[in-house]
């Protein structure tokens, strides 16, 4: 999920199906749910993973969008 830090609005959620254990790369194209490019600025990227037992873990990182 990507969230604009200034407006606190969630702009896009990307769901990835079942994957093998290990490192996974998911690319965000800088677009919101409506397909438009998001405004330049700082964004919080939240990642939630769930294992086969239904246990979840969450992590967050910051990203900056500049055009």
C-alpha positions in Angstrom: 0.0 0.0 0.0 1.3 3.4 -0.8 0.2 6.4 1.3 1.0 10.1 0.7 2.6 11.4 3.9 1.2 14.9 3.6 -2.5 14.0 2.9 -2.4 10.6 4.7 -4.4 9.2 1.8 -3.9 5.7 0.5 -3.2 5.9 -3.2 -2.7 2.3 -4.3 -2.7 -1.3 -3.0 -0.9 -4.0 -4.9 -1.7 -7.6 -4.1 0.7 -10.3 -5.0 -0.5 -13.9 -5.1 1.3 -16.9 -3.5 5.1 -16.8 -4.0 8.0 -19.1 -3.0 9.8 -18.2 0.2 12.7 -15.8 -0.2 13.2 -12.3 -1.6 10.4 -10.9 -3.7 10.5 -7.7 -5.8 7.3 -5.8 -6.5 7.6 -2.7 -8.6 5.3 0.3 -8.1 4.9 2.4 -11.3 4.1 5.6 -9.4 0.4 5.5 -10.3 -2.6 5.5 -8.1 -5.6 3.2 -8.2 -7.1 5.4 -11.0 -4.1 4.9 -13.2 -2.9 8.5 -12.9 0.6 9.4 -11.8 0.7 10.4 -8.2 1.9 13.8 -7.1 5.6 14.3 -6.4 6.4 13.9 -2.7 7.1 11.5 0.1 5.2 8.2 0.4 5.0 5.5 3.0 5.1 2.1 1.5 3.6 -0.6 3.8 4.1 -4.3 3.1 2.0 -7.0 4.8 2.9 -10.7 4.3 0.9 -13.7 5.4 2.3 -17.2 5.7 0.6 -20.5 5.0 -0.5 -20.6 8.7 -2.2 -17.3 8.4 0.3 -15.4 10.5 1.0 -11.9 9.3 4.0 -9.5 9.5 4.1 -5.9 8.5 7.0 -3.6 7.4 7.2 0.0 6.2 9.7 2.1 4.2 9.7 5.6 2.9 9.9 6.4 -0.8 10.2 9.7 -2.7 8.5 10.4 -6.0 10.2 13.0 -8.2 9.4 13.8 -11.8 
